[in-house]
Amino acid sequence: MSDQVPALLLVDDDQTYCSVLKSALDKRGFKVTTAYDVKSGLAFAEEIEPEYAVIDLRIGHESGLELVQKLISLDSNTQIIMLTGFASIATAVEAIKLGAIHYLTKPADPDEILAALRKNQGDSSVTINENPLSVKRLEWEHLQKVLMEHDGNISAAARALNMHRRTLQRKLDKHPVKV
């Protein structure tokens, strides 16, 4: 990093988490701007032109993936970390394809985020899990994949899954099952 303090955009609807994370990242040498919705996040991004961004996957009822795409279209050099409490393979793949450099599950601490921001290369020595995913986790992953294929439209995804919309909504509102 140069002598200039790098700008970091933090977008998450959890204001308490934002406050704690902002304070910690400020202390680690960033000028952090926080937003609690996609619209404000985009407005701040246009104003401050951040070098870095930490974006939540679910921002209220909005998708952080949309914000990742918009930030990359503003400046393809923005280093973006996607944070989520609702991790899935489908959303991780989409976040990376849209331009995020890393995908972390919450609660990610400031040191994990900082390490991810500094890690620009893949790691071929990552340990491969020997155990297959559980049936419940496979179901969660499949629901996420179908939802992504239907651009986040729950009604369309429910029709494709031959499932009632409210049933799908209930399943999606639950936290994912551990691997």
Buried (B, 14 or more C-beta within 10 A) or exposed (E): EEEEEBBBBBBBBBEEBBEBBBEBBBEBEBBBBBBBBBEBBBEBBEEEEBBBBBBBBBBEEBBBBBBBBBBBEEEEEBBBBBBBBBBBBBBBBBBBEBBBBBBBBBEBEBEBBBEBBEEEEEEEEEEEEEEEBEEEBEBBBBBBBBBBEBEBEBEBBBBBBEBEBEEBBEBBEEEBBEE
